[in-house]
Amino acid sequence: MKLIISDEIRNAAPGYKALVITGDVVNCDTPEDLLGLIDRLSKSLRETIEMSDINRRPGIFATREAYKRCGKDPNRYRPSQEALMRRIVKGNDLYRIDAVVDLVNLLSLQSGYSIGAFDLDKIEGDTLTLGIGKEGEPYEGIGRGELNIEGMPVWRDSIGGVGTPTSDNERTKIDMSTRRLLMIVNIYGEEMPVDELSQNAINLLEQFASGSNLTARVIS
């Protein structure tokens, strides 16, 4: 899979880079040990972070600034890592989906980055390009219905958008039948070091999703 960062994104977010992880997985119901990791991190975040502190996390702050430069109001369309943090700090538990999706949410909370997770077999073509959403561009967010992605960073395959920092697309989402994973960590401003995040992701995929043939690379 070839990944391209368009000039419009380079101009709006010149520091952008992506950690890209691919490999084989066996998805399953979320194991109790993984739920325990999520619960312990959630408890720690509630004890140490106030609602007013969330947007000061470097990864979240940088993503919000990128939204503004691309033409999107981040208060109306919150990046996913910010939405996860707000849910936790409010005292709510995360939705429990499946092992792969839940470990991606754990990584997002740990790192402060928005992470796209895609079923590689559902992506059309051999290239993904990161650009900016256009007026009227069709996009069905997972659990959100039609999402207005105008002015939002968006990864596109040969037939349309597959992922934004706010929501991935229903068309390419992870489910229990997923066997080949593509994970894209969107880094608009560094918070967790990339090497540390990469190793954490691979460890979690191996432990909780029978991950194999896992590879990681950074594009910038």
VENURDA-V672016 format. One record per helix or strand of 2 or more residues. SS is the DSSP state (hx for helix, st for strand). FROM is the first residue (numbers start at 1). TO is the last residue. If there is no record, write none. Layout:
# VENURDA-V672016
ss = {SS:SS}
from = {FROM:FROM}
to = {TO:TO}
This chain:
# VENURDA-V672016
ss = {st:hx:st:hx:hx:hx:hx:hx:st:hx:st:st:st:st:st:st:hx:st:hx:st}
from = {2:7:17:32:51:58:80:99:114:120:127:140:145:153:160:168:170:180:194:212}
to = {5:12:24:48:56:70:89:111:119:122:132:141:146:157:164:169:172:187:208:219}
